[in-house]
Amino acid sequence: MDAQSIWYAVAVLLVLLGLAGILLPAIPGLPLVFLGMLVAAWAGGFEQVGGWTLLVLAILTLVSIGIDFLASAAGARKVGASRLAVAGALLGTIVGLFFGFVGVFVGPFVGAVAGELAARRGVGHGDIGQATKVGIGTWFGLFVGIVLKLTLAFAMIGIFALAWFTD
C-alpha cells in the first residue's frame, strides 16, 4: 500500500469517527469530518478539492461548533427559561464535556434546572415543575442540534464529493 492510500484511509477513518461524534458528544464530530476531508484533499495534492471548497467546509464546521453550544440553550429558552437557566444550560454543556457521554446529556439538563431554580430563588412545587420543563426543553434543543449537525455533515460530504468527482 502506498503512502497516498494510507492517507486516504486515515481521511476516511477521521470522517467516520466524526460522524460517530455527532451522536457521541465526547468526540468533536464535524471538526473531525472536516479534518478527514482536509487530509483527503492534501493527499490528493488539492487537485480535486481546492481552497474554495475547503473554505466552505471550514465555515460549515464553524457553524456546527456554534450549534453545539447554542442548541441546548435555545431549547431552554423556547420553554420560557430565565437567563440564568440559559446560562446554566451553556455552562452545563461545557462542564458535561468533561464527564463523557453521560455528562454531555446530563450537564445541560442539570445546569438549566439549577439556573432556573436560582432565578426563582425557591424550590417550591411550581418552581421545580418549571425548572424540569426547562431541563426537558434543553434536551429537546440537544436533539435539534444533533439533527442540524447531521444535516451539516451530509451537506459537507456532498460538497466534498461534488468537488472530488466533478474535476
C-alpha positions in Angstrom: 0.0 0.0 0.0 1.5 3.4 -1.0 1.6 6.5 1.2 -1.2 8.2 -0.6 -3.6 5.2 0.0 -2.7 5.3 3.7 -3.6 9.0 3.9 -6.9 8.3 2.2 -7.6 5.5 4.7 -6.8 7.9 7.5 -9.1 10.5 6.0 -12.0 8.0 5.7 -11.4 6.9 9.4 -11.5 10.6 10.5 -14.7 11.2 8.7 -16.3 8.1 10.1 -15.2 8.9 13.6 -16.5 12.4 13.1 -19.9 11.1 12.1 -20.0 8.9 15.2 -19.0 12.1 17.2 -22.2 13.8 16.1 -24.1 11.2 18.2 -21.4 10.6 20.8 -20.8 14.0 22.3 -17.4 13.4 23.7 -16.0 13.3 20.2 -15.8 16.5 18.2 -17.9 15.4 15.3 -17.8 17.9 12.5 -14.3 19.1 13.2 -13.2 15.5 12.7 -15.2 15.3 9.5 -13.5 18.4 8.2 -10.1 17.2 9.2 -10.7 14.0 7.3 -11.7 15.9 4.2 -8.7 18.2 4.6 -6.4 15.1 4.8 -8.0 13.6 1.7 -7.6 16.9 -0.2 -4.0 17.2 0.9 -3.3 13.5 0.0 -4.7 14.3 -3.5 -2.4 17.4 -3.8 -5.5 19.6 -3.6 -6.2 18.7 -7.3 -9.8 17.5 -6.8 -10.7 19.6 -3.8 -9.2 23.1 -3.6 -9.1 26.1 -1.4 -12.6 27.5 -2.0 -14.3 24.1 -1.3 -12.2 23.8 1.9 -13.2 27.3 2.9 -16.9 26.5 2.6 -16.3 23.2 4.5 -14.4 25.2 7.2 -17.3 27.7 7.5 -19.8 24.9 7.9 -17.6 23.3 10.6 -17.5 26.6 12.5 -21.3 26.8 12.2 -21.5 23.3 13.7 -19.4 24.4 16.7 -21.8 27.3 17.3 -24.7 24.8 17.1 -23.1 22.6 19.7 -23.0 25.4 22.3 -26.3 27.1 21.4 -28.7 24.2 20.9 -29.4 23.3 24.5 -29.7 27.0 25.4 -32.1 27.6 22.6 -34.2 24.6 23.7 -34.3 26.0 27.3 -35.2 29.5 26.0 -38.1 28.1 23.9 -39.9 26.9 27.1 -39.6 30.2 28.9 -36.3 29.7 30.7 -34.8 32.5 32.6 -31.4 34.0 31.6 -29.8 32.1 34.5 -31.3 28.8 33.1 -29.9 29.5 29.7 -26.5 30.4 31.2 -26.8 27.2 33.3 -27.5 25.1 30.2 -24.5 26.5 28.4 -22.3 26.0 31.5 -23.7 22.5 32.0 -22.9 21.7 28.4 -19.3 22.8 28.8 -18.8 21.1 32.2 -20.6 18.0 30.9 -17.9 17.6 28.2 -15.5 16.5 31.0 -17.8 13.7 32.1 -18.1 11.8 28.8 -21.2 10.6 27.2 -23.4 10.8 30.2 -22.1 14.2 31.2 -23.0 15.8 27.9 -26.6 14.8 28.2 -27.0 15.3 31.9 -24.9 18.5 32.2 -27.2 20.8 30.2 -30.3 19.5 32.0 -28.7 19.9 35.4 -27.3 23.3 34.5 -30.7 24.5 33.2 -32.6 23.2 36.2 -30.1 24.8 38.6 -30.1 28.1 36.8 -33.9 28.2 36.7 -34.2 27.4 40.4 -31.6 30.1 41.2 -33.5 32.6 39.1 -36.7 31.8 41.0 -34.9 31.7 44.4 -37.0 28.9 45.6 -37.7 25.2 45.5 -41.5 25.2 45.7 -43.5 22.7 43.7 -44.2 25.2 40.8 -40.6 26.2 40.7 -39.4 22.5 40.4 -42.0 21.9 37.7 -40.9 24.9 35.7 -37.3 24.0 36.2 -37.9 20.4 35.0 -39.8 21.8 32.0 -36.7 24.0 31.2 -34.4 20.9 31.6 -36.6 18.9 29.1 -36.5 21.9 26.7 -32.7 21.8 27.0 -32.7 18.1 26.0 -35.0 18.9 23.1 -32.5 21.6 22.0 -29.8 19.0 22.1 -31.8 16.7 19.9 -32.4 19.5 17.4 -28.7 20.3 17.5 -27.9 16.7 16.6 -30.3 16.8 13.7 -28.8 20.1 12.4 -25.2 18.7 12.8 -26.2 15.5 10.9 -27.6 17.7 8.1 -24.4 19.8 8.0 -22.3 16.6 8.0 -24.1 15.2 5.0 -24.1 18.6 3.2 -20.3 18.7 3.8 -19.9 15.2 2.4 -22.0 16.2 -0.6 -20.0 19.3 -1.3 -16.7 17.4 -0.9 -17.9 14.6 -3.2 -19.2 17.1 -5.8 -15.8 18.8 -5.8 -13.9 15.5 -5.9 -15.9 13.9 -8.7 -16.6 16.9 -10.9 -12.9 17.8 -11.6 
